[in-house]
Amino acid sequence: MKLVWLRNDLRLADNPALRHACAGDEPVAALFIISPTQWRQHKMASVRQRFMLAQVDVLGRELAALGMPLHLLRVETFAEVPAVLADLCREHGVTQLYANQAIEIDEQRRDHAVSAALAEQAVSCHWLNGCCVLPPGRVLTGSGEMFKVFTPFSRAWLKALDEEGFVIHRAPAPRGESLPWQPLAERKWVDEALGELTADPRWPVGEVEALRRLNIFLEQAVLDYGETRDFPAIAGTSVLSPYLTAGIISPRQCVAAIQQRLGYRPQSKAQPGFVWLNELIWREFYRHLLVLIQTLSMNRPFKPETAALPWSWDPDAFAAWCEGRTGYPIVDAAMRCLNATGWMHNRLRMIVASFLTKDLHIHWRLGEDYFMSRLIDGDLAANNGGWQWAAGTGADAAPYFRVFNPTTQGQRFDPQGEFIRTWVTELADIPAAYVHQPHDWLRLKGRQDYPAPMVDHAVARVRAIEMFRSLEK
């Protein structure tokens, strides 16, 4: 028997591990491992866990309809996985294991241990690229090193894709009679491990839903994406990141879809659709970095010298940022939205990350962990890359002297305060002219229901610049 170990690739279509396992006539079974303790250690948001498990439920039913059982195992930590997986393979006569490559260091170490354990009982392991369009290590400089700046990586990535191309593989055909599937909600041990399994209705699961969202975006918004993507009150983004993170849709499917929609694959900013494609390439960039520079998975900065920065760990200031009590409306609205929904618009992620690191001077690691503990699309590579970019410690990071002004960012990207009023209810009735700097208006009204700014941005900006300049001495 062949066994497909599903992780962050919860789909039937364009799944390399599943496709290779289904080659030939041998029976195929699938496996998903639930690791509650490990997920907590990795700060996985509960909303992401529910979303992922809701998709596991759908996928289990679909695999069963194709004649392939999906086994569920509860294994608390990665350290226990090799022995438990070896027992499962022995019990079911598994001779070959297929899985798509993991990119995080703990997951890679787990997979190496699995390979060693299964080799002892003559089970061969096949690790495939299912997480990127081009496999990590394919896009390198002329000297064989990883690109440290995004723009040359993007050019090299596009060139490599033109040279190699790619194929979208269909979902497997039925391999036998339909099998029964017991829903996760009926499995007591799953419910006890993870609590309420009801998924957020704002995020329906399923490959059909992911493709529907992709197609709507490509039909209605991709050509205007460059102009609308930064405005959180406008539905100008694809909102596909949760589906990419869980592997409900593949990045190859996204690239193929935009190519089909436009009739070509955009190559430069001058071509419509390129701005969104470039966001997919950013995703690739951070994932390639995470595989090739393993210290990024270990809470270390990409630029080693920035480890000496005198970051603050002020718990009270950090709590005010987490709870949306900074006195800066766009920051507070973004954080309250995140806490309520598990989602944050990308422009807002940059604004709040800059505020935490450059205005409050708090270590980016705290913000990175908090995002992972709240985001439905929490992905280590993208999250770490984004935080280190904002903090000035990462690959292709913003120059240290580039500090976002939270007030002008709000004025530029939420000019009428629509997004702010939605989430900062204290300001729901404030005139647009005052929404970004509401404190004088509130005082005139005799109101004290919204906090004063916790820092003076101009002063905090100077301090942030001095922190980085001190590294040059």
C-alpha positions as CSV (number, residue, x, y, z in Angstrom):
1,M,0.0,0.0,0.0
2,K,1.0,3.6,-0.6
3,L,0.4,6.3,2.0
4,V,0.0,10.0,1.3
5,W,0.8,12.2,4.3
6,L,-1.1,15.4,4.0
7,R,0.0,18.5,5.8
8,N,-0.4,22.1,4.4
9,D,-1.6,20.7,1.0
10,L,-5.2,19.9,1.7
11,R,-6.4,19.5,-1.9
12,L,-7.1,16.9,-4.5
13,A,-6.0,18.9,-7.6
14,D,-2.4,19.8,-8.3
15,N,-1.1,17.9,-5.3
16,P,2.2,16.3,-6.3
17,A,2.4,13.8,-3.4
18,L,-1.2,12.6,-4.1
19,R,-0.6,12.4,-7.9
20,H,2.6,10.4,-7.6
21,A,1.0,8.0,-5.0
22,C,-1.9,7.4,-7.3
23,A,0.4,6.3,-10.2
24,G,0.0,2.6,-10.7
25,D,-2.7,0.2,-9.3
26,E,-1.6,-0.2,-5.7
27,P,-4.1,0.8,-3.0
28,V,-3.6,4.3,-1.7
29,A,-4.5,5.7,1.7
30,A,-4.0,9.2,3.1
31,L,-3.0,10.5,6.5
32,F,-3.5,13.7,8.5
33,I,-1.8,14.1,11.9
34,I,-3.4,16.4,14.5
35,S,-0.8,17.8,16.9
36,P,-2.5,20.1,19.4
37,T,0.5,20.6,21.7
38,Q,2.9,21.3,18.8
39,W,0.4,23.7,17.2
40,R,0.2,25.6,20.4
41,Q,4.0,25.7,20.7
42,H,4.1,27.1,17.2
43,K,1.5,29.8,18.1
44,M,-1.0,28.5,15.6
45,A,-4.2,30.6,15.8
46,S,-7.3,28.8,16.8
47,V,-9.2,30.3,13.8
48,R,-6.5,28.7,11.6
49,Q,-6.8,25.4,13.3
50,R,-10.6,25.3,12.8
51,F,-10.3,26.4,9.2
52,M,-7.7,23.7,8.5
53,L,-9.7,21.0,10.2
54,A,-12.9,22.0,8.4
55,Q,-11.0,21.4,5.2
56,V,-9.7,18.1,6.4
57,D,-13.3,17.1,7.0
58,V,-14.2,18.0,3.4
59,L,-11.1,16.4,2.0
60,G,-11.7,13.2,4.0
61,R,-15.2,12.9,2.5
62,E,-13.9,13.5,-1.0
63,L,-11.1,11.0,-0.7
64,A,-13.5,8.4,0.7
65,A,-15.7,9.0,-2.3
66,L,-12.7,8.1,-4.5
67,G,-12.0,4.9,-2.6
68,M,-9.1,6.2,-0.6
69,P,-9.4,6.3,3.2
70,L,-8.0,9.2,5.2
71,H,-6.5,8.1,8.5
72,L,-6.5,10.7,11.4
73,L,-3.9,10.4,14.1
74,R,-3.5,12.5,17.2
75,V,0.2,12.9,18.0
76,E,0.9,15.7,20.5
77,T,4.4,16.7,19.3
78,F,6.6,16.2,16.3
79,A,9.1,14.1,18.3
80,E,6.5,11.4,18.6
81,V,5.6,11.3,14.9
82,P,8.3,8.9,13.6
83,A,7.4,6.0,15.9
84,V,3.6,6.5,15.5
85,L,4.0,6.7,11.7
86,A,6.2,3.6,11.7
87,D,3.5,1.7,13.6
88,L,0.8,2.8,11.1
89,C,2.9,1.7,8.2
90,R,3.5,-1.7,9.8
91,E,-0.1,-2.2,10.6
92,H,-1.4,-1.4,7.1
93,G,1.5,-2.9,5.1
94,V,2.6,0.5,3.7
95,T,5.7,0.2,1.4
96,Q,5.9,3.8,0.2
97,L,5.2,7.2,1.8
98,Y,4.5,10.3,-0.2
99,A,4.5,13.8,1.1
100,N,5.0,17.4,-0.1
101,Q,8.1,19.1,1.3
102,A,7.9,21.0,4.5
103,I,9.9,24.3,4.6
104,E,10.1,25.1,8.3
105,I,13.1,23.8,10.3
106,D,11.1,21.9,13.0
107,E,9.1,20.2,10.3
108,Q,12.1,19.4,8.2
109,R,13.8,17.8,11.2
110,R,10.6,15.8,11.8
111,D,10.6,14.6,8.2
112,H,14.3,13.5,8.3
113,A,13.5,11.5,11.5
114,V,10.5,9.9,9.7
115,S,12.7,8.9,6.7
116,A,15.2,7.3,9.1
117,A,12.5,5.4,11.1
118,L,10.7,4.1,8.0
119,A,14.0,3.1,6.3
120,E,14.4,0.5,9.1
121,Q,11.3,-1.3,7.9
122,A,12.0,-0.8,4.2
123,V,9.4,1.9,3.6
124,S,10.7,4.3,1.0
125,C,9.9,8.1,1.4
126,H,9.2,10.4,-1.5
127,W,9.3,14.2,-0.7
128,L,8.0,16.4,-3.4
129,N,7.6,20.2,-4.1
130,G,4.0,21.2,-3.4
131,C,4.5,24.5,-1.7
132,C,6.1,26.6,-4.4
133,V,5.8,27.1,-8.1
134,L,9.5,26.5,-8.4
135,P,11.3,24.4,-5.8
136,P,13.4,26.1,-3.2
137,G,17.0,26.1,-4.5
138,R,16.0,26.5,-8.1
139,V,16.3,30.3,-8.2
140,L,19.9,31.2,-7.3
141,T,22.5,33.8,-8.2
142,G,25.2,33.1,-10.7
143,S,27.5,32.1,-7.8
144,G,24.9,29.6,-6.5
145,E,23.6,31.6,-3.6
146,M,20.2,32.7,-2.5
147,F,19.1,36.1,-3.7
148,K,19.0,38.6,-0.8
149,V,17.1,41.3,-2.7
150,F,13.7,40.7,-4.1
151,T,13.8,42.4,-7.5
152,P,16.6,40.3,-9.0
153,F,15.0,37.2,-7.5
154,S,11.7,38.2,-9.2
155,R,13.5,38.5,-12.6
156,A,15.4,35.2,-12.2
157,W,12.1,33.5,-11.0
158,L,10.3,34.7,-14.1
159,K,13.1,33.6,-16.4
160,A,13.3,30.1,-14.7
161,L,9.6,29.7,-15.1
162,D,9.7,30.5,-18.8
163,E,12.5,28.0,-19.2
164,E,10.8,25.2,-17.3
165,G,7.1,25.8,-17.5
166,F,4.8,23.9,-15.2
167,V,1.8,21.5,-15.4
168,I,-1.4,21.6,-13.3
169,H,-2.4,18.1,-12.4
170,R,-6.0,17.1,-12.2
171,A,-7.5,15.4,-9.1
172,P,-7.1,11.7,-9.1
173,A,-9.7,9.3,-10.6
174,P,-11.7,7.0,-8.4
175,R,-9.6,4.0,-7.2
176,G,-12.4,1.8,-5.9
177,E,-15.8,1.8,-4.3
178,S,-16.9,4.7,-2.2
179,L,-16.0,4.4,1.5
180,P,-17.7,5.7,4.6
181,W,-16.4,8.9,6.3
182,Q,-17.1,9.8,9.9
183,P,-17.2,13.6,10.3
184,L,-14.7,15.1,12.7
185,A,-17.4,16.6,14.8
186,E,-18.5,13.0,15.6
187,R,-15.0,12.0,16.8
188,K,-14.9,12.7,20.5
189,W,-11.1,12.6,20.8
190,V,-10.7,15.3,18.1
191,D,-13.3,17.5,19.9
192,E,-11.6,17.0,23.2
193,A,-8.2,17.9,21.8
194,L,-9.2,21.1,20.0
195,G,-12.5,22.3,21.4
196,E,-15.3,23.7,19.2
197,L,-14.6,22.7,15.6
198,T,-17.1,25.0,13.9
199,A,-15.4,27.0,11.2
200,D,-15.9,30.7,10.7
201,P,-18.7,31.3,8.1
202,R,-16.6,34.1,6.7
203,W,-14.2,31.6,5.5
204,P,-15.9,28.7,3.7
205,V,-13.6,25.8,3.0
206,G,-13.3,23.6,-0.1
207,E,-11.4,23.7,-3.4
208,V,-14.5,24.9,-5.2
209,E,-14.7,27.9,-2.9
210,A,-11.0,28.8,-3.4
211,L,-11.3,28.6,-7.1
212,R,-14.5,30.6,-7.0
213,R,-12.7,33.4,-5.1
214,L,-9.8,33.3,-7.5
215,N,-12.0,33.5,-10.6
216,I,-14.0,36.4,-9.1
217,F,-10.9,38.3,-8.3
218,L,-9.4,37.7,-11.8
219,E,-12.6,38.8,-13.5
220,Q,-13.4,41.8,-11.3
221,A,-10.3,43.2,-9.6
222,V,-6.9,42.0,-10.9
223,L,-6.5,44.7,-13.6
224,D,-7.1,47.4,-10.9
225,Y,-5.2,45.6,-8.2
226,G,-2.2,48.0,-8.3
227,E,-4.5,51.0,-7.6
228,T,-6.9,49.4,-5.1
229,R,-4.8,46.9,-3.1
230,D,-3.7,49.3,-0.4
231,F,-7.2,50.5,0.6
232,P,-8.7,48.3,3.4
233,A,-12.2,49.6,2.9
234,I,-12.2,48.4,-0.8
235,A,-12.5,44.8,-1.8
236,G,-9.4,45.1,-4.0
237,T,-7.4,42.0,-3.0
238,S,-7.9,38.3,-3.7
239,V,-8.2,37.3,0.0
240,L,-6.7,33.9,-1.0
241,S,-3.9,33.7,1.5
242,P,-5.8,31.4,4.0
243,Y,-6.5,29.0,1.1
244,L,-2.8,29.1,0.0
245,T,-1.6,28.6,3.6
246,A,-3.8,25.5,4.1
247,G,-3.0,24.3,0.6
248,I,-6.6,24.3,-0.5
249,I,-5.3,25.9,-3.7
250,S,-1.8,25.8,-5.0
251,P,0.4,28.7,-6.2
252,R,0.7,27.0,-9.6
253,Q,-3.1,27.1,-10.0
254,C,-2.9,30.9,-9.3
255,V,-0.2,31.5,-11.9
256,A,-2.0,29.3,-14.4
257,A,-5.3,31.2,-13.8
258,I,-3.9,34.6,-14.3
259,Q,-2.1,33.5,-17.4
260,Q,-5.4,32.0,-18.8
261,R,-7.3,35.1,-17.8
262,L,-4.9,37.5,-19.6
263,G,-3.8,35.3,-22.4
264,Y,-0.2,35.8,-21.4
265,R,2.1,35.7,-18.3
266,P,2.9,39.3,-17.3
267,Q,6.6,40.0,-17.1
268,S,6.9,43.6,-15.9
269,K,5.0,46.4,-14.1
270,A,4.0,47.8,-17.5
271,Q,1.8,44.8,-18.2
272,P,-1.7,44.5,-16.6
273,G,-1.8,41.8,-13.9
274,F,1.9,41.9,-13.0
275,V,1.4,43.6,-9.6
276,W,-0.6,40.6,-8.3
277,L,1.7,38.0,-9.9
278,N,4.6,39.8,-8.2
279,E,2.8,39.3,-4.9
280,L,2.9,35.5,-5.6
281,I,6.6,35.9,-6.3
282,W,7.1,37.6,-3.0
283,R,5.5,34.6,-1.4
284,E,8.0,32.4,-3.3
285,F,10.9,34.6,-2.2
286,Y,10.1,34.3,1.5
287,R,9.6,30.5,1.2
288,H,12.8,29.9,-0.6
289,L,14.6,32.0,2.0
290,L,13.2,30.0,4.8
291,V,14.4,26.7,3.3
292,L,17.9,28.0,2.4
293,I,18.5,30.1,5.5
294,Q,17.4,28.0,8.4
295,T,18.1,30.5,11.1
296,L,15.0,32.4,10.0
297,S,13.0,29.6,11.6
298,M,14.9,30.2,14.9
299,N,13.9,33.7,15.8
300,R,17.1,35.2,14.4
301,P,17.3,38.3,12.1
302,F,18.3,37.9,8.5
303,K,20.9,40.7,9.1
304,P,23.0,39.3,11.9
305,E,24.2,42.7,13.0
306,T,20.7,43.8,13.9
307,A,20.6,41.3,16.7
308,A,22.4,44.0,18.7
309,L,19.5,46.5,18.4
310,P,18.2,47.6,21.9
311,W,14.6,46.5,21.4
312,S,12.1,47.1,24.1
313,W,10.0,44.3,25.7
314,D,7.6,46.7,27.5
315,P,4.6,44.4,28.3
316,D,2.2,47.3,28.9
317,A,3.0,49.0,25.6
318,F,2.8,45.7,23.8
319,A,-0.6,45.0,25.3
320,A,-1.9,48.4,24.2
321,W,-0.8,47.6,20.7
322,C,-2.3,44.1,20.7
323,E,-5.7,45.4,22.0
324,G,-5.9,48.4,19.7
325,R,-5.4,51.1,22.4
326,T,-2.6,53.1,20.9
327,G,-4.5,56.3,20.2
328,Y,-3.6,56.1,16.5
329,P,-6.9,55.2,14.8
330,I,-5.6,53.3,11.8
331,V,-3.4,51.1,14.0
332,D,-6.2,50.5,16.5
333,A,-8.7,49.7,13.8
334,A,-6.4,47.2,12.2
335,M,-5.6,45.4,15.5
336,R,-9.2,45.2,16.5
337,C,-10.1,43.8,13.1
338,L,-7.4,41.1,13.5
339,N,-8.6,40.2,17.0
340,A,-12.2,39.9,15.9
341,T,-11.8,38.2,12.5
342,G,-8.3,36.5,12.3
343,W,-7.6,38.6,9.2
344,M,-5.7,41.8,8.4
345,H,-5.3,43.6,5.1
346,N,-1.7,43.7,3.9
347,R,-1.2,47.5,4.0
348,L,-2.5,47.4,7.6
349,R,0.0,44.7,8.4
350,M,2.8,47.0,7.3
351,I,1.4,50.0,9.2
352,V,1.0,48.1,12.5
353,A,4.3,46.4,12.2
354,S,6.1,49.6,11.6
355,F,4.3,51.2,14.6
356,L,5.3,48.4,16.9
357,T,9.0,48.3,15.9
358,K,9.6,52.0,14.9
359,D,7.3,53.9,17.2
360,L,7.2,51.6,20.3
361,H,10.6,50.1,19.5
362,I,9.3,46.7,20.6
363,H,11.1,43.6,19.3
364,W,9.6,42.3,16.0
365,R,9.6,38.8,17.4
366,L,6.7,39.7,19.8
367,G,4.7,41.1,16.9
368,E,5.5,38.0,14.7
369,D,4.3,35.7,17.4
370,Y,1.2,37.7,18.1
371,F,0.2,37.6,14.4
372,M,0.7,33.9,14.2
373,S,-1.5,33.5,17.3
374,R,-4.3,35.4,15.6
375,L,-4.1,35.1,11.8
376,I,-6.1,32.6,9.8
377,D,-3.4,32.7,7.2
378,G,-0.5,32.5,9.6
379,D,2.4,31.3,7.5
380,L,5.9,31.3,9.0
381,A,7.7,32.3,5.9
382,A,5.5,35.2,4.9
383,N,4.9,36.4,8.4
384,N,8.6,36.3,9.3
385,G,9.5,38.0,6.1
386,G,7.0,40.7,6.5
387,W,7.9,41.5,10.1
388,Q,11.6,41.6,9.4
389,W,11.0,43.8,6.4
390,A,9.1,46.3,8.5
391,A,11.6,46.1,11.4
392,G,14.6,46.7,9.0
393,T,16.3,43.4,9.9
394,G,15.3,41.2,7.0
395,A,16.1,40.5,3.4
396,D,15.3,43.5,1.1
397,A,14.1,45.3,4.2
398,A,12.9,48.9,4.1
399,P,15.8,51.3,4.9
400,Y,16.0,52.0,8.6
401,F,15.2,55.7,8.0
402,R,11.9,54.8,6.3
403,V,9.4,54.9,9.1
404,F,5.7,54.8,8.4
405,N,3.8,57.8,9.8
406,P,0.6,56.1,11.1
407,T,-1.5,59.3,10.7
408,T,-0.5,60.0,7.1
409,Q,-0.9,56.3,6.3
410,G,-4.4,56.4,7.5
411,Q,-5.2,59.7,5.6
412,R,-3.8,58.2,2.4
413,F,-5.3,54.7,2.5
414,D,-8.5,55.3,4.5
415,P,-9.2,58.9,3.5
416,Q,-12.8,59.0,4.7
417,G,-12.2,56.8,7.7
418,E,-14.6,54.1,6.6
419,F,-12.4,51.3,7.8
420,I,-11.6,53.1,11.1
421,R,-15.2,53.8,11.9
422,T,-16.1,50.1,11.3
423,W,-13.6,48.9,14.0
424,V,-13.1,51.8,16.3
425,T,-16.6,52.2,17.5
426,E,-15.7,55.2,19.7
427,L,-15.1,57.1,16.5
428,A,-18.2,55.9,14.6
429,D,-19.8,59.3,14.7
430,I,-16.7,61.5,14.2
431,P,-16.6,63.7,11.0
432,A,-14.2,62.6,8.3
433,A,-12.1,65.7,8.8
434,Y,-11.1,64.6,12.3
435,V,-11.1,60.8,12.1
436,H,-7.4,60.4,11.7
437,Q,-6.6,62.9,14.5
438,P,-9.7,62.8,16.7
439,H,-8.4,64.0,20.0
440,D,-9.2,67.7,19.7
441,W,-12.7,67.0,18.4
442,L,-13.2,64.6,21.3
443,R,-12.1,67.1,23.8
444,L,-14.5,69.7,22.4
445,K,-17.3,67.2,22.9
446,G,-16.1,66.5,26.4
447,R,-15.4,62.9,25.6
448,Q,-12.7,60.6,27.0
449,D,-13.7,57.3,25.5
450,Y,-10.7,57.0,23.1
451,P,-7.1,56.9,24.3
452,A,-4.6,59.7,23.7
453,P,-1.7,58.8,21.5
454,M,0.7,56.6,23.5
455,V,3.8,58.1,21.8
456,D,4.7,61.2,19.8
457,H,5.5,59.8,16.4
458,A,8.0,62.5,15.5
459,V,10.0,61.8,18.6
460,A,9.7,58.0,18.3
461,R,10.9,58.1,14.7
462,V,14.1,59.9,15.6
463,R,14.7,57.3,18.3
464,A,14.2,54.5,15.8
465,I,16.7,56.0,13.4
466,E,19.2,56.5,16.2
467,M,18.9,52.8,17.2
468,F,20.0,51.7,13.7
469,R,22.7,54.3,13.3
470,S,24.2,53.1,16.5
471,L,25.0,49.8,14.7
472,E,27.3,51.7,12.4
473,K,29.6,52.9,15.2
